[in-house]
Amino acid sequence: MAGPRLPNLAWRNLWRNRRRTLITLFSIAFGTLLAVVSTGLGDASYAEMIDYASRLGGGHVVLQHEDYADHPSLKSTVVADEATLRAIRDRPEVRAVVSRVSGGLMLATSSNNVGAMVLGVDPRREDETTLGLVESLVEGEMFAEPDDKGIILGATLAENLDLEMGKKVVYTITDKSGEITSGLARVSGIIETGTTEFDANMCLLPIDSLREVLGYGPDEATQIAVFVDNHRKAEALAASLSEQLGDREVALPWFEALPDLAGFVAMKEGGNVVLQAIITVLIAAGIFNTLFVSVMERMREFGILAAIGFSSRQLFALVLWESLWVGLCGIAAGILLTAWPYYYLSTTGLDITAMSGGAQTQVAGVTMAPIMYIGLYPPHALVIAGAILLATLTAGLYPAYKAGRVVPVEAIRSA
């Protein structure tokens, strides 16, 4: 029997016991469904969390002074003029670039003093795609100009200071030279994110007004936030930008700038790998059982094939072809079984409000959306398909070995 005809013969052998084959294919398809859904939900939720955290923090890639990460200080600054920002912005993977000033200050009114974190922003550059806090404005509006005299407070922070819209507040801060300085602003907005960490400790100031108080130059900032269209491009972009920075400046991808979130994502992805490994082993065990029983039932047939000229290598390859067909058909069945659930979860999503008791769920300081969607990262789909094929071929090795070792006379006589 010529080698090229082995795939056809293996295909016919596969359907000689239709019920057993269909049961095996359903087990593969169901395993594929579990793998796609669990991985896809993780990919989509992690991407959303990373994007949301980046819009609250310093971006997908953060350009800052090398000492700022370990010792956040308003003395540790970077300088980026408009030409530099434009050069970064013109990169194809970059969606937006903004300069920011961040640090700590003291807010004071006639009734109370409260410490808070401040973020100086340029309203001409910022919108909801770069600053998630914009979406959380419940009163007032964003600054009109970078030298505006307003201040936007977190809802809990405003309540602790007994402040309302239009009221004045004095902020005290340590400037670039280490001197204590102060400024006066009028409440122009209130933000409410639902995250205690932000609502009780965050305020926004126009970047040029804050620069003036701090003694900064017109292009000086503590951070340059770079946003990309896909967070997986952040590491390569950070490496590329690092080559263009000065000796005292660094470019950090999101997972270095947000280590708590990166640790959570790594832990969850590790757990998903373990789950996928268990699913793969279960699939392989089912396939092994099917192929082994099939081979043992057909030992006389293999003996006859060997007697009429089949070599051990061809018998071995025949069973491996059967296992390959099982894997390919299983993947096709998995696609059919997964198509509708994937479409539903990618468009309608899974509402987790009831699971959290109506409360917002926070992970590493990031508020998760109440509806989870699925979005499988394409390379992960290839990994799932490759794992299934590898499992089926691995499961077929021993049955193929048994078929290849058949002794024609003994096999025919024993049957």
N, C-alpha and C positions, 0 to 999 in steps of 0.2 A: 504494500500500500504506500503510495507516494506521500511524502510529508505534507505537501500543500493541501491534501484532501482531509487531513486530520481535523481542522476546524469544522468542516461540514459534518463529519462523522460524530464529533463531540457534541455538536448542536442537536443532532438527532437523538443521541443517547440521553441528553439532558431532559428531553420531553417524553421519554418512554414511561417514566413514572410521573405523570403530570401533577398529581396531588402533592407528592413530596416536594417536587420542584417549586410549586406555587407557595407552599408553606414556607420554604426556605427564602424565596424571594420576598414574601411579606415580612419576614423577620428582618431582612436587610433593609427593606423600605421603611419599616417602623424605626429601626436604628438610625437610618439616615434622617428621618423626620426629627427625632430627638436631638441628634447632633446639630442639624441646621438651626432648629429653633433655639436651643440653648446658646449656641455660638453667636447666632444672629442677634438675639436679644442683648447679649453681652457687648457685641461690637457696636450696636446702635446706642445703648445706654452709656457705655464708656465714652464714645465719641461726643455725645451730648454733654456729659458731665465735664469732660476736658474742655470743650468749647465754652461752656458756661463759666467754669472756673477761670479760664483764660480771660474772659470778658470782665470778670470781677478783679482779676489780678493784673499781671503784667504782659499778657499776650501768650501766644503759642511759643514765641521766642522772645527772651528778655535781654536787652543790651543794657549793661550797667557797669559800674565801677567794680573792680575785682574784690574789694573789701566789703561791698554793700551786703552781700548774702550773709556773711558771718557777723558783721557789725553794721546793721542798718543805721545810717547817719545821713543827715542832710548835708554833711560836708563831703560825702562821697558822691560826686556828680560825674556826668558825661556831657559832652558838648556835641550836638549834631545840628548843623545848619540845614537850611532847606534843600540845598543841593545834595547833601548826604542822604537825607530822608527820601528825596525823589529817586536817587539811585537804588535804594532798597525797595522802594515802592514799585519800581519798574520791573522788578524780577517777576517772571511769569507765575511763580507759586505764591507770591505775596498778595494778600487781599487788602491790607491796610497797614499803615505805620503811624503811630502817634507818640508824642512826647508827653511824659507825665512826671509829676513831682509827688513823692509820697513820704510820709513821716508821721511823727507824733506831735500833738499840740495840746494845749489846755484851753477849754472853752469856759467863759465866765459870764454870768448874768448877775443881777442884783440878788438873786435867790440861791444860786448854786454854782459850783465849779466842777467840771467833769473833764477827765482826760479822754482823748479820742484819737483816732487815726484820720489823717487828712489825705485826700488825693486831689492834686491840682491837675485840671484837665483843660484842654483847648476845645471849646464848644464848636469851633469851625471844623474840627477833624473828627470829633466823636459822634457816634450815633449808637443805636441799639446793637449794631453788629460788632462794635468794639468795646462798648461799655454797657454791660447788662443792667446796671443800676438805672439807666435811662428808662427802661421798661417798668421800673418799680416806682416811678414818680406818682404819688397819690394826690399831691397838692402842688400847686405852682407849676413852674416850667424850668427847662434847662437854661443856663446862662445864655445871654445874647452875644457877648463878646468875651475874649480871653482876659480883658481888664475890667470885667464887670465887678460890681461891689457886693454881689449877693453871696449867699452860702446855702448849700443844700444839706439838710441834716437827716440822719436816720430817725424813724418815727419814735423809737424808744429813747434815743438820745435827746430829741426835742422835748419829749415828755419829762425826762429827768431834769432838763434845764428850765422847764416851765416856759417854753418858747412857742409862739404861734407865728403864722405867716406875717411878714412885715416887721417883726420885732428885731432889735439889734442885739448882737452878741460880740463880745471881745474875745479874740483868740490870741494866745501867747505861745511863742514858738522860739526855738533856738536857731539863729540864722547861720549862714555859711561860716562865719568867723568865730562862732561859738558864743556870741552875745545873745542875751534874751531880748526879743523884740515882740511887738504886738501889732495887731491890726483890728479894724472894725468892719463888720459886715452885717448885712440885713438878710434875714431868712427869706429866701426866694423859692424854696421848694422843700418838700418832705418826701423821703423815700421809705418804702416798706417792702422788704424782700421776703419776710417770713422767716429769715435766718437771724437768730438773736445776735450772733457775732457781728453782723453788719448793722442791723437796726439800732443796736445800742452803742456802737463804737465808731461808726463811719460818718464822715462828712466830706463834701466836695467843695472845692474853691476854684475860681477861674485861675488858670495857670499863670497868666502874666501878673495878676494882682498878688499871687503868692510869691512869685519870683521877686517882685519889688520889695516885699517885706523881708525876704530871705537874703537879699543882696545878690541874686543870681543874674547872670548875663541873659540876653534875649534868647539864646539857643541852648541854655543850660537846663538840665533836668537830672533827676535821679535815675530814671528808667526810660528806655525807648521800647515800646511795646510793638511787636511785629505779629501780625495775624496772617495765617495761611488758610487755604481752602480745605486742607486735609491735615489733621494734626500729625499724621504719620510722616509728613514731610519736614517736621520741625527739626529733627535731629540733623538731617543733611544740611538744612538751611543754616542752623546754628554753627555747624562746622565750617561752612563756606564763609559766613559773616565774620567768624573769629579770625580768619586770615587777613581781613581788611581792617581790623580794629587796632587801636593803639596798645601799648604795652600794659596799661593799667585798666583796660576794658575787656569785658568778657561777654560772650553770647551764650545764654543758657536756654536749652529747650525746655518745654513745659514740665517734663518729668524731673528735671533738676531744680526748677524754680518752685515746683509744687510737690515736694517729696511725699507728703502725707497722702495726697491723691494718687501719686504714682505707685506707692506701696499698696494701696487698696486695690488698684487696677491689676497690679502684678499678682496679688494674692488671689483675686477672683479668677484671673486667667489661668493661674496654676491649678485652681480647683476644677476649672472647666476641662483642662487637659486630662486630669485624673478621671473625670466623668467620661470623656471621650474614649480614654483607654479602656475603661470598663465596658463601655458599649461595644468597642471594637473586639474585645476578647469574647464577649457573649456572641457576637455575630460570627466570629471565627469558630467558636465551639459548635454552633449550629450547623455551619457549613461543613466542618470536619465530620460531624456525625452523619450528615446526608451523604457526603462523598465516600466515607469509609464503608457505610452500609451498602451503598451502591456498588462499590468495588468488590466487596466480599460476596455479594449476591451474583456477581458476574465473573467469578474466577474461572468457571468452565469456558465462558465466552473468551476471556483473555487467553486461556490456554489454546483454544482453537485458533485465535488470531496469531498467536506465537507460532503455532504449528504450520500455518500457511505462509509464514514469511515475515510477520511483524517482528521488529527488533525490540529489545528491552527499552531502548531509547524512545522508540515510537509509542510504545504502550505508556511509558512515563509521560511523554508529551501529550498523549490523548487525554489522560486524566487531568493534566494541568490545563488543557484547553477547556475541559468541562468546568473546572473551577473558575477559569477566567470568564467563561460565558455566564456563570452564576453571578460573578461580581458585576459584570457589565449590565446584565438584565436587572440585578438588584438595584443598581444606581438609577437605571431608567425607571423602575417601579418607584424608587424613592423620590425621584423628581415629580412623578405624577401624584404621589401621595402628599408631597410637601407643597405643591403649587398653590392650592387654595388657602391652607393655613398661613403660608408665607404672605400671600397677597392680602389676606385679611389683617394680619398683624402689622404689615408694612403700611397699610392705609388707615385702618381704624384704630389699631393699637390695643394694648391691654391696660385697662383702667385698674390701677393699684390703690386707688383712694380707699376702697373698702378694707383692703388688707392693712393699711396704716391707720385705720380708725378715723379717717378724715384729716389726720395731721400730716403736715409736710415732712417727708423723709429727708434727712441730711446725711451725707457721707463725706467725711474729711472736710467739713465746713461748706459743702456744696449741696444746695437744695435740688433734689431730684424732681423731675417733672412727674405729675400725677398719672400720666399716660405713657406707657412704655411701647416703643415701636421696635420693629425688627429691621435690621439692615446688615446683611452678611457681607463681610469684607471679601472681595473676589478671591484673593490668595487662600483664604480660609476654606472657601468652597472647594478649591483644588486639593487642599490638604485632606478634607473629608473624603472626597472621591478617591484620592490616592491611598488613604488609610483603608478604605473598604476593599480596593483591589489588592492591596498588599495582604490584607487579612484573608481574603479568599484564596489567593495563591499560596500563602503560607499553610492554610488549612488543608490544601490539596497536596502538599508535598509528601506526607506519609502515605496516603492512599495511592498516590502515583508511584511511590517507591514499591508498595506492595504489588501493584499491577505490573511494574517493570520486572519484578523478581519472580514472576510466575514460571513454573516448570510445566511445559505443555502436557506431558504424559501424566504427571501427578494430578494436575488440575482437571483434566478430562476424566481420569479414572475416579477421582474423589467425588465428582458430581454424579 
